[in-house]
Amino acid sequence: MSALTCARLSAWTVVAVFLQILGISLFVFGFFPVKPALSGVSGPESYRSPMCHSVEDRDERSLPPHQLRSLYQEMSGIPPSFDQLILMVVDGLPAEFVLGKDDQPSTKAMIEAMPYTQSLLSNGMAVGYHAKAAPPTVTMPRLKAMVSGAIGGFLDVAFNFNTQALLDDNILGQFYDIGWRMVMHGDETWLKLFPGLFTRYDGVSSFYVKDTIEVDHNVSRHLEVELSTDDWNLLILHYLGLDHVGHTGGRSSNLMIPKLMEMDEIIKMIHMSKILPEDDPHRQTLLLVVSDHGMTENGNHGGSSYEETDSLALFIGLRSKILTYASATQNAASQVDMASTLALLFGVPIPKNNVGVLMPEVFGSLTDDQWIRALELNSWQLLRLLQAQLPGLSQQSFPCNDSSYEQSSKFTECIGQLEQKFCHFYSKATVFHSSWKSRKGQTIGSINIDDLRNAVKAYDEFLRIASDWLSRRATDKPLDLLTSGVATMFVSSMILLRLLFLLCKQAFFAEKQFLPNGNKCSYKWDLDELFVLSAILIVALSMTSSSIVEEEQYIWHFMASTLYLIFLRRTFQSVPAGPAPFLLNVFNGQNCRKYSQVSSVILVLICGRILRGWHQGGVNWTHLPDISKWLEQAGPHSIKSIQIASILAIISLWSFLLYSIRSKRGFILTVQTMFLISGLLVLLHTLEYQDHTFAVFGYTTTSIAQMVYVSLGVTVIMTAVASPWVMYYSNSETRSNGKAHLVTFSSIDNGIGSCLFELRYSSYLTGWAYTASWCLLQGLLQQPINTVPILLIFLQILSSLVYFSTGGIRHKLWVEVAALYFLGMAGHFGLGNSNTLATIDVAGAYIGLSSHSTLFAGILMFTITFASPLLLLLSMVMYISIKDMRYLSVSQVADMGHLLLNTIAFPSLVPLSLNSILLTTFTVVLLLMRNHLFVWSVFSPKYLYVCATTASVYAGVTAVAATGIYICLVVALSIRNSNGNIRSPR
């Protein structure tokens, strides 16, 4: 690799990227495995101690459903409290909307929005829980947690978009085994999790978030019929409208209160139809109103903040009356606690992998014997999980009979500090339980009550510490797989950095030979180079802090602004000299280069400062005021006006840049017309879609968005494909007429000079098409408040290109590309993104889609989230057009390899190298933090963003490289026709 050629650079880059992808795959599969689960389902053995064995279990499992149901009731010692269950899931409903927050009741607006529900709580007819959901707070893993009691793997956030059947033991499977008939209306996720389980169903897509009306109407239209029939035991109603309201307008959306009132009316209808009537005392119905997760102020979810994890569990129809409003609303639990609670309420075994504990307020109607029996069954189930995961927690097995109860409750061996801890608490509970059972009815009441209280307290202590440990326990990660992934990524980074070093060395010697006053002796490090290296090091090391990970935006804003301040310092210190390259002619600034340089850097800094204050991103400071909140307070009409003005500014600026090209006016006019059509369609869509909180996308706005996609796609493809050939035939006609091209270079003959102009022209025009179309696409997809940041990022790109194209100050090429990379990352956070999944804009991913499509919605979501990094990468095509290549000799220009090496090498290799450093570093950080308290709430979501950022770099670099290769191929053909001589690519 000592002599770097185009072929070697390409080959080694492909190898490095392949190794990087391989390393990411190895690490991800090692770090995010599917959590291990005990195979099989709970059966009659659930009602026997884990310390004993029975030969009857296998035969008992094969009993018919009605006999199995009777067996469970006989063995449990706890009669079922209910016969029917109505599970009403209000997707995205924060518990504080119903129960209040911090021991304070809900706001007046929320109480008035749900008067019937509040009356049930006030009259002791319902009990509510703040049921904490585990991250990631998305629908599918949260439903699995509620019905199985198990906490799934972190990568369930990805499987949320492609739900597979749930094979683990769960409540619905237990109900099915005892012959229950089940009906489901609502989110089709239930149908994917439990195929073939429901007698009747009507599923709706959960991802088309623009629909806030029909998605709930499709559920409620079945309600009257279902409530009037008794051919079901379980009725699931999953309402998605409230979650969709949040995604499109946030918690404060104008549609939120009406949607809460709609949910309250449904609760009222169910309560009055199925719970209040007492015609059949043997037919008891429980209404359980739950939410899968909460939502942030912006209406998003996926992260681990309180607002996102604060889900609701509201039990309506309990036999025992709750005495006070506080005891009905100020209860806390985990979302996984619902599985064990429902199992014992309805007389089925607790699911095998459940880590939840019983919700005591729900069992107020049980006798002392029944309640302590319920605690015992819950303890046995958790003990089985502990024994499966802690080999040092062993015991001798005894036959299951009453006489062996005492000895079968004792451990024979507890090896390890943790095992001894669990042994102590469980043994303590069983001792108190045995004492109470032996002395029950034989001692005075006070002593017996003390024994009961001690037993309940001891069981509760064991259940809490066992559940907490099982919930928090990190899955065992294969270190050999993790270290292999890290090593592979490290090798990839070393290859890329070595390539970049050789490329910089080669470029230095090439420019040194061309510059008459260049330093012939040694390489001189400039301040901007040292700062870029220091900045990358600082960013990499800062990722070891969870607080910095949460507030990463501050680092990128600081690095970008500081680097441009260094550029400004150099501008004041330098006296510009030499001819003005291509892009500066657009602004007619040949006599004022220094002022244009100063003004360009200042404009970048001003735009950066506005971007910095536009969103209070991150996690901890989102409540602080910022520009976007101030504009939102001004009202939707103000935001709409700013959105339209921003789109018009983008159209006007890009049209001016295109109009300033004086060559090939016919082709330019065609491109400009197509671009204007796309811009007008975006404006029409903005005007038609008057408020982003409206309920359903109409046919008109969907059609307009689809036309924008087609128009922008045709414009980009036509410009990228046709522009090199337009210049090719133009040069051919010029040469055949014997006329020199209007642009000549003193050091290069007219033929080669015209070919370089062809390269610049095509790169400039294609880069223009990429960036202009991308800005318009983001104007369509981004939230209305984010159109101004898109305009600011565009101005930063334009100002940077003007600065880099102006003669007088010569920065290293890799520093210039790194500066654009820094701007892309700062812009990413300037658009309101963070390292939590909650800031992903789901609503925009369905603009232009008339129905749910996982593929297209995923692409649009990726496009919205990484709009800024991709925009800066696409602008690299324009960057190619501004670089001074006068030092190339005629033979080098004619050599396809040299031409590619001097056009696309730096714009492609620098982003790959910088990203590889950050990727490898954070992978090492995640490996070291694998047992950290915040590994799943902070570091793991960040790693998903790092991997997605890597994918965006791959996409952007691929577009730049493919475009550069295509243009250079056409230029090479032009040179061959001009000189009749071209070398083979090396």
NUSEMI-741945 format. One record per residue (C-alpha): residue in three letters; x, y, z. Coordinates in steps of 0.02 Angstrom, whole numbers, plus 32768, in hexadecimal, padded with zeros to 4 digits. Layout:
! residues N
ALAXYZ ...
This chain:
! residues 986
MET800080008000 SER809880727FF1 ALA806780B37F44 LEU7FAE80DE7F50 THR7F5080C97EAD CYS7E9780D37E89 ALA7E8580177E79 ARG7EDF7FF67F1D LEU7E7F807D7F78 SER7DD980387F3B ALA7E067F847F64 TRP7E467FA88014 THR7DB1801B8038 VAL7D377F928007 VAL7D967F188076 ALA7D917F928108 VAL7CD67FB080F4 PHE7CB57EF680E9 LEU7D197ED88188 GLN7CBC7F6481DE ILE7C137F1A81B1 LEU7C4F7E7081EB GLY7C8D7EB9828F ILE7BE87F1382AE SER7B877E73828C LEU7BF27E0C8302 PHE7BE57E8C838D VAL7B2A7EAB8379 PHE7AFF7DF2837A GLY7B6E7DDA8410 PHE7B377E718474 PHE7A7D7E6F844B PRO7A4D7DB7844D VAL799B7D818468 LYS79897D6B8523 PRO79897CB58559 ALA78E27C6E858E LEU78AD7BCC85E1 SER785F7B598561 GLY77B17B158573 VAL771A7B5985CF SER76E57B5A8683 GLY76707AD086B7 PRO763A7A748754 GLU76EE7A748794 SER76D87B3087B2 TYR766C7B058848 ARG76F27A978894 SER77927ACC88E9 PRO782E7AD5887A MET78807A6588FD CYS781079D188D9 HIS77EA79638844 SER7750790B8806 VAL773878818786 GLU768878BE8760 ASP76B779608706 ARG76C679158659 ASP761C78BE8661 GLU75C7795686AA ARG760079C4861A SER759D795C859D LEU74F6797585F4 PRO746579C48592 PRO74527A8185AC HIS73BF7A788626 GLN741479F38691 LEU74B87A53868D ARG745C7AEF86C7 SER740F7A908759 LEU74B87A468785 TYR75087AF2878B GLN74807B3387FE GLU74917A9E8871 MET754F7AA6887B SER755F7B63888C GLY74F07B768924 ILE74BA7C1F88E0 PRO74107C27888A PRO740C7C9087EA SER73CD7D3E880E PHE73887D5B875F ASP73467CFC86C9 GLN73597D7E8641 LEU73E37DFA861A ILE73D67E9585AE LEU74847ED58589 MET747A7F868546 VAL75227FC58508 VAL752D808184EB ASP75CF808E848B GLY7645811584CB LEU75D78151855C PRO7647819885E7 ALA760C81628693 GLU7619821486D3 PHE75898246865F VAL751781D986CB LEU756F81C68773 GLY75D482658783 LYS768C827587AC ASP76F782838849 ASP7663825B88BC GLN760282EA886D PRO755F82D1880D SER755282EB8752 THR753F8398870B LYS749283E28702 ALA748D83CE8645 MET74B583158652 ILE743582F786DC GLU73B0834E8675 ALA73E182EA85DC MET73C082448636 PRO7335826686B5 TYR72EF81B586BD THR7399816586D9 GLN73C081E48760 SER731981BF87B5 LEU7346810687BA LEU73EA812F8810 SER739781A8888A ASN7310812B88BA GLY738B809D88DA MET734D80378846 ALA73F5803587EF VAL74AC802E881D GLY7535807487B1 TYR75F1805687A3 HIS768180B4875A ALA76C180178703 LYS7775803B86D3 ALA77A27FFC8627 ALA78527FC285FE PRO78AD800C8568 PRO789D800484D5 THR77F1805284E9 VAL77A280188447 THR77047FB18433 MET77387EFF840B PRO77B57EE0849A ARG77417F348515 LEU76AE7EC584E5 LYS771F7E2D84F8 ALA77527E6B85A5 MET769D7E7F85DC VAL76647DD185A7 SER77027D6D85D0 GLY774A7DCF8662 ALA77F67DC58610 ILE78657E5585DB GLY789E7E3C8527 GLY79407E6784D2 PHE796E7F1884A2 LEU79697EF183E8 ASP78AE7ED483F7 VAL78A67F8A83C1 ALA78DA7F4F8313 PHE78667EB98316 ASN77D87F31833F PHE77C87F538284 ASN77C47E9A8257 THR776B7E4182E4 GLN777D7D8582F0 ALA77127D088350 LEU77317D03840C LEU776D7C548439 ASP77927C7384F2 ASP77167C448579 ASN76927CCB8590 ILE75E87CF085D9 LEU758A7CE08535 GLY75D47C348518 GLN75A17C0085C8 PHE74F07C3F85A9 TYR74E97BDE8507 ASP751F7B3E855E ILE748A7B4685D4 GLY74117B608544 TRP73FA7C1B8541 ARG73B27C6D84A5 MET740A7D0F847A VAL73DB7DA4840D MET744B7E3383D5 HIS74287ED98380 GLY74B07F5A8361 ASP756B7F588348 GLU759C7EC982D4 THR76377EAB833E TRP75CB7E3683A7 LEU75A47DCD830D LYS765D7DBE82E4 LEU768C7D918396 PHE75FF7D1183A9 PRO75D07CCC82FE GLY75387C5982FF LEU750D7C7E83B4 PHE74777CF1839C THR73C77CBA8373 ARG739D7D638327 TYR740D7DF482FE ASP741C7E95829C GLY74CF7ED38290 VAL750B7F81825F SER75BB7FBD8238 SER7613801482C7 PHE76938071825E TYR762A80E581F2 VAL7631816E8276 LYS75D681F38211 ASP753381978231 THR74EA81C882D9 ILE743281A982B4 GLU7410810F824B VAL749180A982A8 ASP742580B68346 HIS737D80B282EE ASN73AA800782A8 VAL73B67FCA835B SER731F802083A7 ARG72A87FEA831D HIS72B27F388360 LEU729B7F688416 GLU71DE7F678424 VAL71CF7EBA83D7 GLU725C7E70843F LEU72177EB484E2 SER716D7E6884BE THR71B17DB984A2 ASP71FB7D3E851D ASP72577CC884A8 TRP73027D0984DB ASN736D7D088578 LEU73EF7D878543 LEU73CC7E2484DD ILE74637E8C84A8 LEU74467F3E846B HIS74E47F968432 TYR74C9804F840C LEU755580A583AA GLY750B8152838F LEU755381A5842A ASP7604816B83FE HIS75ED81AE834E VAL75B182558392 GLY7651825E83F7 HIS76C082358362 THR766F82BA82F5 GLY765783458375 GLY76A48319841C ARG7653831684C8 SER760B83C484B2 SER75B8839C840C ASN750B83E483F3 LEU74CF833383D3 MET750C82EC8479 ILE747A832384E7 PRO73F582E7846C LYS744E8241845D LEU7452822D851C MET739982548522 GLU737B81CE849F MET73DC814E8507 ASP7379818185A2 GLU72D581618548 ILE731080B48517 ILE7340808C85CB LYS729580C88603 MET723E805D8581 ILE729C7FC085B3 HIS72867FDE866D MET71CC7FFB8661 SER71B07F6785ED LYS721C7EDE8639 ILE72507F0D86EA LEU71C27F6E873E PRO71367EF18714 GLU712B7E638792 ASP70B17DF48736 ASP71277D5F873C PRO718A7D5A87E0 HIS71F17CC9879D ARG722C7D2F8706 GLN72AB7DAF8742 THR73017E2286C5 LEU73A27E8486E0 LEU73CA7F1C8675 LEU74857F3D866E VAL74B57FE18618 VAL756F7FE585F0 SER75E980458585 ASP76847FFA8537 HIS76EF80968555 GLY76E481518571 MET772281DE8503 THR779482748509 GLU7758832784F7 ASN77708314843C GLY77078277843B ASN779481FE8414 HIS77CF81668474 GLY785180DD8472 GLY78C9811D84F7 SER78D4810C85B4 SER789A81B485F7 TYR781281BB867B GLU7795820085FE GLU77B2816B858A THR77B580E1860D ASP771E81218671 SER769980A88632 LEU75ED8088867C ALA759D7FF086CB LEU74EA80148704 PHE74837F878751 ILE73C77FA5874A GLY73497F2D8797 LEU73AA7EEA882C ARG73437E9988B5 SER73957EFD893F LYS73767FB7894B ILE7409802E8955 LEU73F680A089EB THR744C814289B3 TYR7472819A890F ALA752B819D893C SER753180E08955 ALA74DB80CD88AC THR7553813C884B GLN75FB813F88A4 ASN7632808D8884 ALA76D0805A882A ALA76FB7FB787D4 SER775B7F718742 GLN77077F4A869E VAL773E7E9586AC ASP76DB7E84874F MET763A7E7786EB ALA765D7DC586AE SER766B7D75875A THR75DB7DDE879C LEU75657DAA8710 ALA759A7CF5871D LEU75657CE587D3 LEU74C97D4F87BA PHE748B7CD78734 GLY74CD7C338778 VAL75587C0486FE PRO76127BE4871D ILE76897C78871D PRO76EB7C7C8677 LYS77907C228684 ASN78037CB68660 ASN77A27D3686C4 VAL780F7DAC872D GLY777E7E118772 VAL772E7E11881E LEU767A7E1B8856 MET76207EC28863 PRO75DE7EB78917 GLU75517F378908 VAL74FC7ECB8885 PHE74EA7E3688FC GLY748A7E8E8986 SER73FE7E0D897F LEU746D7D7889A9 THR74737D2A8A55 ASP75167D218AB7 ASP75307C6C8A83 GLN75137C9689CC TRP75837D2F89CC ILE76187CD98A1B ARG75FC7C4789A3 ALA76037CC38911 LEU76A87D088952 GLU76EB7C578962 LEU76BD7C2B88AE ASN770F7CCB886F SER77AC7CA488D6 TRP77B67BF28892 GLN77AC7C3187E0 LEU78377CB187F9 LEU789F7C308857 ARG789A7BBD87BF LEU78E07C4C8755 LEU79697C6E87D3 GLN799A7BB787D8 ALA79A77BB3871A GLN7A1B7C498718 LEU7A7F7C2A87B8 PRO7ACF7B7D87BB GLY7B067B9B886F LEU7A507BA188A7 SER7A2D7AE888B5 GLN79C47A798923 GLN799879C58940 SER78FB798688ED PHE787279388958 PRO77CC78E6892E CYS773D7960892D ASN76D4793E89C7 ASP76A079A28A5C SER771079468AD6 SER77AC79798A77 TYR777D7A308A6B GLU77F47A698AF3 GLN788D7A128AAF SER78617A3689F9 SER78667AEF8A20 LYS791C7AEB8A52 PHE79B47AFE89E3 THR7A3D7A7C89EF GLU7AC37AEA89A0 CYS7AD77BA4897C ILE7B7E7BCB892C GLY7BA67C81890E GLN7B7B7D248963 LEU7AE47D4788F6 GLU7AA27C978909 GLN7AB27CA289C5 LYS7A507D4489C3 PHE79BF7CF58967 CYS79C97C5B89D6 HIS79BC7CC68A71 PHE79237D278A3B TYR78C67C9289F5 SER78EC7C248A8B LYS78B57CAF8AFE ALA780E7CBA8AA4 THR77EF7BFF8AA7 VAL781B7BF48B61 PHE779C7C7B8B8D HIS771D7C2A8B19 SER77367B7F8B68 SER77297BCA8C15 TRP76867C208BE9 LYS763D7B828B9D SER766D7B178C32 ARG762D7B928CB3 LYS75917BCA8C56 GLY74FA7BAE8CC3 GLN75647B748D56 THR75A07C1B8D9B ILE75537CBE8DCD GLY75257D368D41 SER75AE7DB88D5A ILE763B7D388D4E ASN75ED7CE98CB5 ILE75DB7D928C61 ASP76907DBB8C84 ASP76C57D178C33 LEU765A7D418B9C ARG76A27DF08B8D ASN77537DAE8B9D ALA77337D2B8B17 VAL76E57DAA8AA0 LYS77737E258ABE ALA77F77DA08AA2 TYR77A67D648A01 ASP77997E1789C7 GLU78537E3489E8 PHE78847D998988 LEU78117DC288F7 ARG78537E7388E8 ILE790C7E4A88E9 ALA78F37DB48876 SER788A7E1687FA ASP79037EA887FE TRP79997E3887DD LEU79447DD78752 SER79077E778700 ARG79AF7ECE8705 ARG7A1D7E3886E3 ALA7A817E568645 THR7A7F7DC585CD ASP7B237D6785C9 LYS7B867DAA8536 PRO7C067D3C84DE LEU7CA87D9C84F3 ASP7CFD7D3E8468 LEU7C7A7D7883EC LEU7C7E7E2A842E THR7D3B7E378429 SER7D3D7DED837A GLY7CC67E758341 VAL7D2E7EFE8393 ALA7DD07EB9834A THR7D847EB0829C MET7D487F6582A7 PHE7DF27F9B82E8 VAL7E4A7F4B8253 SER7DCE7FA181E0 SER7DF3804A8231 MET7EAE80308221 ILE7E9C80098168 LEU7E3480A58149 LEU7EA9811481AD ARG7F4180CD8153 LEU7EEE80F080AC LEU7EC681A180E3 PHE7F7981BE811C LEU7FBF81838076 LEU7F4281EC8017 CYS7F6E8288807A LYS80278266805F GLN800E82507FA5 ALA7FA582EF7F97 PHE802883507FFA PHE80B583217F83 ALA804A83427EEB GLU801C83F27F25 LYS80CE84157F61 GLN810F83F97EB2 PHE808B846C7E68 LEU809B84FD7EE4 PRO8132856C7EBC ASN814B85A27F71 GLY811A84FE7FC2 ASN817F84B5804E LYS81F284357FFC CYS823383EA809E SER81B083B5811C TYR80F883AB8141 LYS80B6843881AD TRP802484178220 ASP7FA584A4821F LEU7F3684D482B1 ASP7E988498825B GLU7EE383EB823F LEU7F1783DB82F4 PHE7E6C8412832D VAL7E11839482BF LEU7E7C83088305 SER7E60834683B6 ALA7DA583588398 ILE7D9382A5835E LEU7DF5826A83F5 ILE7D8A82D2846B VAL7CE88294841F ALA7D2381E08429 LEU7D5B81EB84DF SER7CC0824C8516 MET7C5281B884E5 THR7C89815F8584 SER7C1781D485E6 SER7B5D81AE85E8 SER7B3682668605 ILE7B99829A856C VAL7B4482138505 GLU7A9C825B8536 GLU7AD5830C850A GLU7B4982E98477 GLN7B05837C8414 TYR7B6C83F7847A ILE7C1083A58443 TRP7BE983AA8389 HIS7BAB845F838E PHE7C48849183EB MET7CBE84338375 ALA7C6E847682D7 SER7C69852A8312 THR7D1B85248357 LEU7D6084DE82B4 TYR7D1085698250 LEU7D5285E982CB ILE7DFE85A582A3 PHE7DD585BB81EA LEU7DA1866E820F ARG7E45868E8269 ARG7EA7864E81D3 THR7E3F86B9815F PHE7E6D875781BC GLN7F24872381BF SER7F2F86FA8105 VAL7F328766806D PRO7ED4870F7FE1 ALA7F2A86FC7F3C GLY7F19869D7E99 PRO7E8B86857E1E ALA7DDA86677E59 PRO7D9A85B87E3A PHE7CF485847DF3 LEU7C74859A7E7D LEU7CAA86497EAC ASN7C7D86887E00 VAL7BC986657E2D PHE7BD086F17EAA ASN7C3A87627E3B GLY7CB887777EC8 GLN7D60877B7E71 ASN7D8688267EBA CYS7D4D88037F6A ARG7D8D87557F95 LYS7DC487838045 TYR7D1B87CE8071 SER7CBF87388028 GLN7D2B86C2808F VAL7D0D87228130 SER7C5287328110 SER7C45867A80E2 VAL7C93863F8185 ILE7C2D86BC81EB LEU7B8D867E8196 VAL7BB985CB81C3 LEU7BD385FF8279 ILE7B3186618280 CYS7ACD85D28237 GLY7B21855A82AF ARG7AF385C48344 ILE7A3D85CB830E LEU7A3D850F82F4 ARG7A8684FB83A2 GLY79F5855A83EF TRP796B85168380 HIS7950847783E6 GLN797F84508499 GLY79B083A08469 GLY79F3831284CE VAL799A82CC8566 ASN79B283378601 TRP799283E785C1 THR790283D28547 HIS7891843485BC LEU78F784D385A7 PRO78B88558852F ASP78F8855A847D ILE78CB85AA83D7 SER7859851C839F LYS77F285238440 TRP77E285DF8430 LEU77A185CD837E GLU7729854383B1 GLN76E185B68435 ALA76C5863783AD GLY764B85C0835A PRO7640854F82C2 HIS762685E08249 SER76CF862A8278 ILE77248583825F LYS76CB856D81B9 SER77068618817E ILE77BA85F381AF GLN77B08549815A ILE7773859580B7 ALA77F6862080C0 SER7880859F80DC ILE784A85358048 LEU784085D07FDA ALA78EE86038012 ILE793385577FE5 ILE78E0855E7F3A SER791D860F7F19 LEU79D185F17F4D TRP79E385517EEB SER799085A07E53 PHE7A0B86317E5B LEU7A9E85BA7E63 LEU7A5D85597DCE TYR7A3385F57D6B SER7AE386387D85 ILE7B2B85AC7D1A ARG7B3C85FB7C70 SER7B61855C7C0E LYS7AE184EC7BBA ARG7A4D855A7BDF GLY79D084E27B90 PHE7A0084517C01 ILE7A0D84C27C99 LEU796085097C76 THR791884587C6D VAL796584277D14 GLN792F84C97D64 THR787C84B37D28 MET787284037D72 PHE78BC84417E15 LEU783D84CF7E1E ILE77AF84557DFF SER77EB83EC7E92 GLY77FA84877EFF LEU774B84BF7ED3 LEU770784137EFC VAL775A841A7FA7 LEU770D84C67FC4 LEU766384847F8C HIS767283F28005 THR769E846C8091 LEU760784D8806A GLU75918443805C TYR75CD83F480FC GLN759B84878168 ASP75C7843F8211 HIS763783AC8239 THR75C0837882C4 PHE752F8357824E ALA74E882AA8258 VAL74FA825381B2 PHE75618277811A GLY74E88297808C TYR74F5824F7FDF THR752E82F77F9C THR75C5830E800D THR75F882587FF7 SER75F2826A7F3B ILE7654830D7F40 ALA76DB82BD7FAB GLN76E8822C7F33 MET76FA82A57EA2 VAL778682FD7F01 TYR77E282567F12 VAL77D082337E59 SER77FF82E47E23 LEU789A82EC7E91 GLY78CF823E7E5D VAL78C082667DA4 THR791D830C7DBB VAL79AE82BC7E17 ILE79BF82277DA2 MET79B282907D04 THR7A3083107D40 ALA7AAD82907D80 VAL7AA482267CE2 ALA7A9782AE7C5F SER7B09833B7C9C PRO7BB182E67C72 TRP7B7282B97BC4 VAL7B3283687BA3 MET7BDF83AC7BC3 TYR7C2E831D7B63 TYR7BCF83447AC4 SER7BE983FE7AE1 ASN7CA683E47AE8 SER7CA083747A4F GLU7C4683FA79EC THR7CC1847F7A29 ARG7D57841879F5 SER7D0C83ED794D ASN7CED84A6792C GLY7DA084CE795E LYS7D68854579E8 ALA7DB2854D7A93 HIS7D4285337B2B LEU7D1685CE7B8D VAL7D78858F7C25 THR7E3385737C11 PHE7EBF85547C8B SER7F69859E7C6E SER7FC685007CA0 ILE7F5C84867C3C ASP7F3584807B84 ASN7E8784AD7B49 GLY7E5183F87B2D ILE7E7C83BE7BDC GLY7E3D84627C25 SER7D94844C7BD6 CYS7D8B839A7C19 LEU7DB083D77CC9 PHE7D2984587CB2 GLU7CB683CB7C7B LEU7CE0836E7D1C ARG7CBE84087D87 TYR7C2084367D2A SER7BD683887D37 SER7C0783757DEF TYR7BC184207E1A LEU7B1C84027DC0 THR7B0683527E04 GLY7B3583887EB3 TRP7AB984167EA2 ALA7A31839B7E72 TYR7A5A832B7F06 THR7A5B83B47F8A ALA79CB84197F44 SER795B83817F35 TRP798D83457FE3 CYS796183EE802F LEU78B683ED7FDB LEU789983398012 GLN78BF836980C5 GLY784B83FE80B5 LEU77C4837F808E LEU77EF82FC8112 GLN7833835C81A7 GLN77C483A7822B PRO7790845781F8 ILE77FB84A28282 ASN789684538234 THR789084A58188 VAL78F6853881C9 PRO798284C78209 ILE79878474815D LEU799B8520810F LEU7A24854B818C ILE7A8384AA8167 PHE7A7584D180AD LEU7ABD857F80CB GLN7B4C8532812C ILE7B7284BE809B LEU7B6E854B801B SER7BD985BE8086 SER7C57853480A7 LEU7C68850E7FEE VAL7C8085C77FC8 TYR7D0685D1804D PHE7D6285358013 SER7D5985697F5C THR7DA586157F78 GLY7E5E86277F51 GLY7EDD86637FCF ILE7EC385EA8060 ARG7EF385358043 HIS7EAD84BA80C1 LYS7ED6840380B8 LEU7E5283A68056 TRP7E2E832F80E5 VAL7E1283C1815B GLU7D92840D80E7 VAL7D33836A80D7 ALA7D3D83518195 ALA7CF4840081AC LEU7C5D83D08141 TYR7C4D832F81A6 PHE7C4C83948248 LEU7BC384048202 GLY7B5D836B81D5 MET7B6583258285 ALA7B3F83CD82D5 GLY7AAB83E1825F HIS7A6E8334828E PHE7A55836D8341 GLY7A1B84198308 LEU798383C482BB GLY795083868368 ASN799B82D98360 SER79ED828883F7 ASN7A3181E0842E THR798881A5846D LEU790C81488402 ALA788381C18438 THR78BC824B83C0 ILE78A381E08324 ASP781A823182BC VAL77A181A58292 ALA77178216824D GLY777F825A81BD ALA77A781A98183 TYR76F581968143 ILE76E9823380DA GLY76B881FB802D LEU7689814B8064 SER75D481198055 SER75F0807A80BB HIS76768030812A SER77147FF180D6 THR77A27FBC8148 LEU78247FD480BF PHE77F180808082 ALA77C680C1812F GLY786E8085816E ILE78CA80DC80E0 LEU786D817F80FE MET788D817381BB PHE7946815B8199 THR794481EC811E ILE78F48261819E THR7963822E822F PHE7A08823D81D2 ALA79D782CE8162 SER7A6B833C8191 PRO7AFB82BE8184 LEU7AB9827F80DE LEU7AA48331809C LEU7B58835C80C6 LEU7B9482BB8075 LEU7B3182DD7FD7 SER7B7D838C7FD1 MET7C2783377FBA VAL7BFA83277F02 MET7BF383E47EF8 TYR7C9383EB7F5D ILE7CEA838C7ED0 SER7CBE84197E58 ILE7D1684A07EBC LYS7DBF844D7ED7 ASP7E5784917E7E MET7EA284087E11 ARG7F1A84737DAD TYR7FAE84147DF5 LEU7F79837A7D90 SER7FE1835B7CF6 VAL7F9683327C4E SER7FC4827B7C63 GLN7F7582757D11 VAL7ED382C17CD3 ALA7ECF82427C47 ASP7EEC81B57CC2 MET7E4581797D03 GLY7E94813C7DA6 HIS7EE781E27DCC LEU7E48823F7DA1 LEU7DE081D87E1A LEU7E6781E17EA0 ASN7E64829F7E99 THR7DA782B37E96 ILE7D4B82377F05 ALA7DD581F37F76 PHE7DCE82758000 PRO7D1082907FFE SER7CFA81D38010 LEU7D8981A08080 VAL7D83822A8105 PRO7CCC820A813B LEU7CED814E8140 SER7D8A816781A9 LEU7D3D81E18225 ASN7CA38175823B SER7D0E80D98252 ILE7D6B812C82E1 LEU7CCA815A833A LEU7C7980B28316 THR7D0C804B8356 THR7D2480B983EE PHE7C6F80B18425 THR7C6B7FF68406 VAL7CFB7FE68482 VAL7C9E805984FA LEU7C017FEF84EE LEU7C677F52850E LEU7CB37F9F85AB MET7C097FE185E4 ARG7BAB7F3E85C6 ASN7B827F308680 HIS7B647FEB869A LEU7AC1802386E9 PHE7A938087864D VAL7ACC800785CC TRP7A1B7FEE8586 SER79D5809C85A2 VAL7A6981058564 PHE7AF880A68514 SER7A94802784B0 PRO7A2280A68459 LYS7ABD810D8432 TYR7B0E807583E2 LEU7A77805D8373 TYR7A8B8111833B VAL7B4580F5831C CYS7B1D805F82AE ALA7A9780C18252 THR7B108153823A THR7B8A80D781EF ALA7B03809F8176 SER7AE381568146 VAL7B9D816E8125 TYR7B9E80D380B7 ALA7B0881158057 GLY7B5081C48040 VAL7BFE81898010 THR7BB4810C7F95 ALA7B5281977F41 VAL7BEC82087F37 ALA7C5E817E7EF7 ALA7BE2813D7E76 THR7BC381ED7E35 GLY7C7C82167E2D ILE7CA581747DD2 TYR7C1B81907D54 ILE7C4F82437D30 CYS7D0782127D22 LEU7CDB81897CA7 VAL7C8682077C36 VAL7D1782817C4B ALA7D9281F67C20 LEU7D2E81D37B82 SER7D36828B7B58 ILE7DF3828F7B72 ARG7E0881F47B06 ASN7DA882467A7B SER7E0D82E57A93 ASN7EBB82987A98 GLY7EA081E87A58 ASN7F0181A97AED ILE7EC8816D7B97 ARG7F1C80FD7C11 SER7ECA80697C61 PRO7E8C80877D13 ARG7F07804F7D95 
